Amino acid sequence: MMNATVEGGHILVQSKATPVFVLVLGYSYSVDGSYFSGNTAVSATDDGDAEWLVPQLGGLRLTIRYDPTHPENSFPIDTRLGDHALLTKSDFSGKWTVVTFAASRND
């Protein structure tokens, strides 16, 4: 695990019938002196909200995991960025959805 920094973002309208606004955020991280980047996203109520969020979220840190043999492959393990739930991109549909991880307990 390591920290990455949110660098900026762009607005994506995921559905045209009932618009779903997604703010796709780019993050960067360094491994052994080389820099890499990845993407995550948060939902927005409209494009104005998304535009307002870009400078608010820029510079924030999130915790990521990366593949040590292919450090360009990474994903956030945080489920929130500030007050906003992070989204993940589905390999099946290609759409951004809310991140959910099953909590494991040792009871």
N, CA, C and O atoms as a DFTB+ gen file, in Angstrom:
428 C
 N C O
     1  1       0.843      -1.176       0.000
     2  2       0.000       0.000       0.000
     3  2       0.890       1.241       0.000
     4  3       1.994       1.245       0.545
     5  1       0.381       2.268      -0.616
     6  2       1.092       3.540      -0.630
     7  2       0.120       4.669      -0.896
     8  3      -1.029       4.437      -1.272
     9  1       0.586       5.895      -0.698
    10  2      -0.246       7.064      -0.965
    11  2      -0.056       7.542      -2.396
    12  3       1.041       7.485      -2.952
    13  1      -1.145       8.012      -2.972
    14  2      -1.131       8.649      -4.297
    15  2      -1.776      10.016      -4.132
    16  3      -2.520      10.249      -3.180
    17  1      -1.489      10.918      -5.063
    18  2      -2.022      12.276      -5.006
    19  2      -2.967      12.517      -6.172
    20  3      -2.627      12.224      -7.319
    21  1      -4.155      13.050      -5.886
    22  2      -5.108      13.405      -6.937
    23  2      -4.556      14.618      -7.673
    24  3      -4.242      15.636      -7.056
    25  1      -4.439      14.508      -8.996
    26  2      -3.847      15.567      -9.817
    27  2      -4.877      16.432     -10.528
    28  3      -4.612      17.607     -10.784
    29  1      -6.025      15.894     -10.850
    30  2      -7.040      16.649     -11.590
    31  2      -8.156      15.717     -12.004
    32  3      -8.197      14.560     -11.586
    33  1      -9.065      16.221     -12.829
    34  2     -10.169      15.382     -13.238
    35  2     -10.916      15.934     -14.429
    36  3     -10.699      17.068     -14.857
    37  1     -11.802      15.105     -14.955
    38  2     -12.677      15.527     -16.046
    39  2     -14.060      14.921     -15.845
    40  3     -14.222      13.897     -15.181
    41  1     -15.045      15.578     -16.432
    42  2     -16.442      15.174     -16.279
    43  2     -16.808      14.159     -17.353
    44  3     -16.458      14.311     -18.523
    45  1     -17.514      13.130     -16.933
    46  2     -18.015      12.111     -17.845
    47  2     -19.509      11.969     -17.597
    48  3     -19.934      11.779     -16.458
    49  1     -20.308      12.059     -18.657
    50  2     -21.746      11.800     -18.547
    51  2     -21.922      10.340     -18.932
    52  3     -21.761       9.967     -20.094
    53  1     -22.253       9.522     -17.942
    54  2     -22.255       8.077     -18.132
    55  2     -23.498       7.569     -18.849
    56  3     -23.429       6.552     -19.540
    57  1     -24.616       8.239     -18.707
    58  2     -25.855       7.803     -19.341
    59  2     -26.548       9.031     -19.909
    60  3     -26.657      10.054     -19.233
    61  1     -27.012       8.937     -21.131
    62  2     -27.663      10.081     -21.753
    63  2     -29.162      10.132     -21.456
    64  3     -29.732      11.220     -21.370
    65  1     -29.804       8.984     -21.298
    66  2     -31.239       8.951     -21.033
    67  2     -31.552       9.629     -19.699
    68  3     -32.360      10.556     -19.648
    69  1     -30.929       9.179     -18.646
    70  2     -30.993       9.813     -17.337
    71  2     -29.561      10.139     -16.978
    72  3     -28.830       9.261     -16.519
    73  1     -29.136      11.382     -17.176
    74  2     -27.719      11.701     -16.999
    75  2     -27.168      11.334     -15.624
    76  3     -27.732      11.695     -14.591
    77  1     -26.061      10.612     -15.639
    78  2     -25.305      10.287     -14.435
    79  2     -23.949      10.944     -14.611
    80  3     -23.175      10.561     -15.488
    81  1     -23.661      11.935     -13.775
    82  2     -22.419      12.687     -13.887
    83  2     -21.345      12.046     -13.014
    84  3     -21.547      11.816     -11.822
    85  1     -20.206      11.763     -13.631
    86  2     -19.085      11.148     -12.945
    87  2     -17.880      12.064     -13.112
    88  3     -17.598      12.533     -14.215
    89  1     -17.180      12.313     -12.029
    90  2     -15.942      13.077     -12.086
    91  2     -14.800      12.072     -12.028
    92  3     -14.517      11.497     -10.976
    93  1     -14.145      11.866     -13.172
    94  2     -13.023      10.933     -13.256
    95  2     -11.780      11.675     -12.784
    96  3     -11.430      12.724     -13.325
    97  1     -11.121      11.128     -11.780
    98  2      -9.964      11.759     -11.163
    99  2      -8.686      10.996     -11.491
   100  3      -8.633       9.774     -11.354
   101  1      -7.676      11.708     -11.916
   102  2      -6.374      11.104     -12.149
   103  2      -5.517      11.256     -10.910
   104  3      -5.519      12.309     -10.273
   105  1      -4.780      10.206     -10.566
   106  2      -3.862      10.276      -9.429
   107  2      -2.480       9.818      -9.878
   108  3      -2.338       9.097     -10.866
   109  1      -1.465      10.249      -9.133
   110  2      -0.098       9.856      -9.456
   111  2       0.587       9.303      -8.210
   112  3       0.225       9.619      -7.077
   113  1       1.596       8.461      -8.465
   114  2       2.361       7.858      -7.380
   115  2       3.740       7.497      -7.916
   116  3       3.947       7.398      -9.126
   117  1       4.665       7.305      -7.009
   118  2       6.049       7.022      -7.383
   119  2       6.467       5.670      -6.825
   120  3       6.193       5.345      -5.669
   121  1       7.134       4.889      -7.667
   122  2       7.689       3.596      -7.257
   123  2       9.139       3.574      -7.702
   124  3       9.427       3.666      -8.895
   125  1      10.048       3.454      -6.756
   126  2      11.494       3.404      -7.039
   127  2      11.945       4.542      -7.957
   128  3      12.759       4.330      -8.856
   129  1      11.421       5.736      -7.734
   130  2      11.840       6.907      -8.493
   131  2      11.139       7.102      -9.826
   132  3      11.380       8.102     -10.503
   133  1      10.273       6.169     -10.223
   134  2       9.498       6.312     -11.464
   135  2       8.066       6.693     -11.110
   136  3       7.500       6.194     -10.137
   137  1       7.484       7.590     -11.918
   138  2       6.120       8.046     -11.655
   139  2       5.115       7.297     -12.519
   140  3       5.365       6.993     -13.686
   141  1       3.969       7.009     -11.907
   142  2       2.881       6.301     -12.570
   143  2       1.578       7.023     -12.265
   144  3       1.522       7.882     -11.385
   145  1       0.536       6.666     -12.998
   146  2      -0.763       7.294     -12.772
   147  2      -1.876       6.275     -12.898
   148  3      -1.707       5.214     -13.499
   149  1      -3.018       6.617     -12.320
   150  2      -4.204       5.786     -12.397
   151  2      -5.430       6.670     -12.330
   152  3      -5.321       7.892     -12.238
   153  1      -6.590       6.053     -12.375
   154  2      -7.860       6.785     -12.330
   155  2      -8.793       6.187     -11.293
   156  3      -8.791       4.983     -11.039
   157  1      -9.579       7.051     -10.713
   158  2     -10.708       6.664      -9.889
   159  2     -11.796       7.689     -10.190
   160  3     -11.603       8.534     -11.064
   161  1     -12.903       7.646      -9.513
   162  2     -13.983       8.583      -9.820
   163  2     -14.883       8.780      -8.612
   164  3     -14.918       7.957      -7.697
   165  1     -15.608       9.889      -8.633
   166  2     -16.673      10.164      -7.664
   167  2     -17.900      10.592      -8.461
   168  3     -17.784      11.071      -9.589
   169  1     -19.063      10.416      -7.872
   170  2     -20.274      10.852      -8.563
   171  2     -20.532      12.314      -8.264
   172  3     -20.099      12.834      -7.236
   173  1     -21.231      12.969      -9.159
   174  2     -21.591      14.379      -9.002
   175  2     -23.069      14.533      -9.342
   176  3     -23.620      13.749     -10.113
   177  1     -23.705      15.549      -8.762
   178  2     -25.135      15.750      -9.006
   179  2     -25.404      16.338     -10.382
   180  3     -26.441      16.065     -10.987
   181  1     -24.455      17.160     -10.886
   182  2     -24.581      17.737     -12.218
   183  2     -23.201      18.207     -12.664
   184  3     -22.231      18.071     -11.919
   185  1     -23.105      18.757     -13.869
   186  2     -21.783      19.147     -14.365
   187  2     -21.206      20.327     -13.584
   188  3     -19.987      20.449     -13.466
   189  1     -22.069      21.201     -13.047
   190  2     -21.587      22.308     -12.221
   191  2     -20.955      21.806     -10.932
   192  3     -19.921      22.313     -10.497
   193  1     -21.583      20.811     -10.330
   194  2     -21.050      20.195      -9.117
   195  2     -19.697      19.546      -9.423
   196  3     -18.752      19.671      -8.644
   197  1     -19.611      18.858     -10.552
   198  2     -18.364      18.198     -10.941
   199  2     -17.250      19.217     -11.163
   200  3     -16.119      19.002     -10.727
   201  1     -17.563      20.329     -11.840
   202  2     -16.557      21.364     -12.069
   203  2     -16.090      21.974     -10.753
   204  3     -14.910      22.292     -10.604
   205  1     -16.993      22.139      -9.803
   206  2     -16.643      22.690      -8.505
   207  2     -15.751      21.725      -7.727
   208  3     -14.866      22.155      -6.988
   209  1     -15.984      20.418      -7.893
   210  2     -15.242      19.421      -7.130
   211  2     -13.785      19.275      -7.564
   212  3     -12.940      18.928      -6.738
   213  1     -13.466      19.529      -8.833
   214  2     -12.096      19.308      -9.318
   215  2     -11.076      20.026      -8.442
   216  3     -10.159      19.372      -7.945
   217  1     -11.187      21.347      -8.224
   218  2     -10.174      21.988      -7.376
   219  2     -10.282      21.594      -5.902
   220  3      -9.294      21.666      -5.171
   221  1     -11.478      21.178      -5.456
   222  2     -11.643      20.773      -4.061
   223  2     -10.924      19.460      -3.760
   224  3     -10.405      19.267      -2.660
   225  1     -10.898      18.563      -4.741
   226  2     -10.312      17.237      -4.524
   227  2      -8.859      17.149      -4.980
   228  3      -8.129      16.250      -4.561
   229  1      -8.437      18.076      -5.833
   230  2      -7.051      18.095      -6.299
   231  2      -6.090      18.231      -5.138
   232  3      -6.310      19.047      -4.244
   233  1      -5.041      17.453      -5.139
   234  2      -4.039      17.492      -4.086
   235  2      -4.317      16.572      -2.913
   236  3      -3.433      16.330      -2.091
   237  1      -5.558      16.046      -2.823
   238  2      -5.850      15.101      -1.743
   239  2      -5.106      13.794      -1.978
   240  3      -4.753      13.455      -3.107
   241  1      -4.878      13.076      -0.900
   242  2      -4.184      11.788      -0.987
   243  2      -5.178      10.649      -0.825
   244  3      -6.170      10.761      -0.104
   245  1      -4.891       9.561      -1.506
   246  2      -5.654       8.348      -1.323
   247  2      -4.691       7.184      -1.255
   248  3      -3.580       7.255      -1.780
   249  1      -5.118       6.112      -0.606
   250  2      -4.295       4.934      -0.454
   251  2      -4.566       3.995      -1.625
   252  3      -5.718       3.718      -1.961
   253  1      -3.494       3.514      -2.237
   254  2      -3.625       2.616      -3.381
   255  2      -2.805       1.351      -3.150
   256  3      -1.963       1.288      -2.254
   257  1      -3.067       0.369      -3.964
   258  2      -2.219      -0.819      -4.104
   259  2      -1.755      -0.852      -5.549
   260  3      -2.467      -0.409      -6.450
   261  1      -0.564      -1.374      -5.764
   262  2      -0.066      -1.541      -7.120
   263  2       0.607      -2.899      -7.237
   264  3       1.002      -3.500      -6.237
   265  1       0.730      -3.369      -8.456
   266  2       1.366      -4.651      -8.745
   267  2       2.877      -4.428      -8.779
   268  3       3.354      -3.700      -9.649
   269  1       3.651      -5.024      -7.868
   270  2       5.100      -4.790      -7.836
   271  2       5.815      -5.205      -9.126
   272  3       6.855      -4.641      -9.463
   273  1       5.265      -6.185      -9.845
   274  2       5.897      -6.597     -11.101
   275  2       5.467      -5.721     -12.274
   276  3       6.150      -5.674     -13.297
   277  1       4.352      -5.036     -12.132
   278  2       3.841      -4.094     -13.137
   279  2       3.299      -2.876     -12.395
   280  3       2.084      -2.734     -12.259
   281  1       4.179      -1.991     -11.911
   282  2       3.721      -0.889     -11.056
   283  2       2.779       0.098     -11.736
   284  3       2.177       0.932     -11.060
   285  1       2.640       0.021     -13.050
   286  2       1.671       0.874     -13.741
   287  2       0.235       0.438     -13.476
   288  3      -0.701       1.180     -13.774
   289  1       0.050      -0.759     -12.919
   290  2      -1.279      -1.276     -12.582
   291  2      -1.558      -0.992     -11.112
   292  3      -0.864      -1.499     -10.231
   293  1      -2.579      -0.176     -10.854
   294  2      -2.898       0.199      -9.475
   295  2      -4.402       0.345      -9.307
   296  3      -5.150       0.432     -10.281
   297  1      -4.826       0.369      -8.047
   298  2      -6.222       0.659      -7.740
   299  2      -6.309       1.224      -6.325
   300  3      -5.527       0.848      -5.452
   301  1      -7.262       2.128      -6.103
   302  2      -7.432       2.675      -4.754
   303  2      -8.028       1.632      -3.821
   304  3      -8.883       0.845      -4.228
   305  1      -7.581       1.626      -2.583
   306  2      -8.218       0.752      -1.600
   307  2      -9.104       1.549      -0.655
   308  3      -9.879       0.976       0.112
   309  1      -8.988       2.874      -0.711
   310  2      -9.920       3.712       0.048
   311  2     -11.301       3.618      -0.602
   312  3     -11.411       3.429      -1.814
   313  1     -12.337       3.748       0.195
   314  2     -13.695       3.764      -0.360
   315  2     -14.257       5.182      -0.432
   316  3     -15.318       5.411      -1.014
   317  1     -13.527       6.142       0.171
   318  2     -13.967       7.531       0.159
   319  2     -12.785       8.441      -0.100
   320  3     -11.643       8.115       0.226
   321  1     -13.076       9.589      -0.693
   322  2     -12.098      10.658      -0.875
   323  2     -12.750      11.898      -0.289
   324  3     -13.655      12.471      -0.895
   325  1     -12.298      12.315       0.882
   326  2     -12.999      13.377       1.596
   327  2     -14.399      12.895       1.944
   328  3     -14.559      11.833       2.546
   329  1     -15.407      13.661       1.574
   330  2     -16.801      13.305       1.856
   331  2     -17.453      12.512       0.728
   332  3     -18.659      12.268       0.765
   333  1     -16.683      12.113      -0.260
   334  2     -17.258      11.513      -1.473
   335  2     -16.885      10.039      -1.607
   336  3     -15.726       9.653      -1.458
   337  1     -17.907       9.227      -1.894
   338  2     -17.667       7.803      -2.121
   339  2     -16.929       7.623      -3.438
   340  3     -17.288       8.223      -4.451
   341  1     -15.889       6.788      -3.414
   342  2     -15.171       6.493      -4.650
   343  2     -15.951       5.494      -5.487
   344  3     -16.678       4.650      -4.963
   345  1     -15.786       5.607      -6.784
   346  2     -16.392       4.684      -7.729
   347  2     -15.289       3.826      -8.331
   348  3     -14.120       4.212      -8.319
   349  1     -15.654       2.678      -8.852
   350  2     -14.710       1.821      -9.547
   351  2     -15.288       1.488     -10.908
   352  3     -16.507       1.458     -11.077
   353  1     -14.429       1.239     -11.872
   354  2     -14.901       0.950     -13.224
   355  2     -15.067      -0.551     -13.391
   356  3     -14.139      -1.325     -13.155
   357  1     -16.252      -0.944     -13.798
   358  2     -16.553      -2.349     -13.992
   359  2     -15.871      -2.873     -15.253
   360  3     -15.972      -2.266     -16.319
   361  1     -15.181      -3.996     -15.126
   362  2     -14.581      -4.625     -16.305
   363  2     -15.654      -5.152     -17.249
   364  3     -15.435      -5.242     -18.458
   365  1     -16.807      -5.499     -16.698
   366  2     -17.878      -6.070     -17.501
   367  2     -18.634      -5.009     -18.297
   368  3     -18.786      -5.129     -19.513
   369  1     -19.110      -3.966     -17.604
   370  2     -19.951      -2.966     -18.266
   371  2     -19.170      -1.752     -18.753
   372  3     -19.627      -1.033     -19.641
   373  1     -17.974      -1.517     -18.165
   374  2     -17.206      -0.328     -18.500
   375  2     -17.739       0.929     -17.834
   376  3     -17.275       2.031     -18.126
   377  1     -18.725       0.772     -16.927
   378  2     -19.301       1.925     -16.233
   379  2     -18.735       2.035     -14.829
   380  3     -18.322       1.044     -14.225
   381  1     -18.724       3.276     -14.318
   382  2     -18.261       3.543     -12.963
   383  2     -19.377       3.218     -11.985
   384  3     -20.516       3.641     -12.181
   385  1     -19.059       2.463     -10.921
   386  2     -20.028       2.101      -9.884
   387  2     -19.397       2.314      -8.507
   388  3     -18.181       2.472      -8.395
   389  1     -20.221       2.317      -7.469
   390  2     -19.733       2.520      -6.109
   391  2     -18.827       1.365      -5.705
   392  3     -19.135       0.200      -5.956
   393  1     -17.700       1.708      -5.070
   394  2     -16.756       0.707      -4.582
   395  2     -17.361       0.001      -3.390
   396  3     -17.830       0.645      -2.452
   397  1     -17.354      -1.322      -3.421
   398  2     -17.790      -2.088      -2.256
   399  2     -16.784      -3.189      -1.997
   400  3     -16.409      -3.932      -2.904
   401  1     -16.360      -3.286      -0.775
   402  2     -15.459      -4.359      -0.352
   403  2     -16.131      -5.075       0.796
   404  3     -16.683      -4.445       1.698
   405  1     -16.084      -6.393       0.760
   406  2     -16.628      -7.170       1.867
   407  2     -15.633      -7.107       3.017
   408  3     -14.460      -7.443       2.857
   409  1     -16.106      -6.679       4.156
   410  2     -15.231      -6.616       5.327
   411  2     -15.011      -8.020       5.856
   412  3     -15.957      -8.798       5.970
   413  1     -13.779      -8.346       6.178
   414  2     -13.499      -9.645       6.767
   415  2     -13.278      -9.456       8.260
   416  3     -12.644      -8.494       8.693
   417  1     -13.798     -10.368       9.019
   418  2     -13.666     -10.295      10.474
   419  2     -13.124     -11.605      10.984
   420  3     -13.447     -12.671      10.460
   421  1     -12.316     -11.526      11.989
   422  2     -11.756     -12.720      12.613
   423  2     -12.427     -12.940      13.962
   424  3     -11.809     -12.757      15.011
   425  1     -13.683     -13.329      13.926
   426  2     -14.426     -13.558      15.179
   427  2     -14.414     -15.023      15.543
   428  3     -14.985     -15.410      16.562
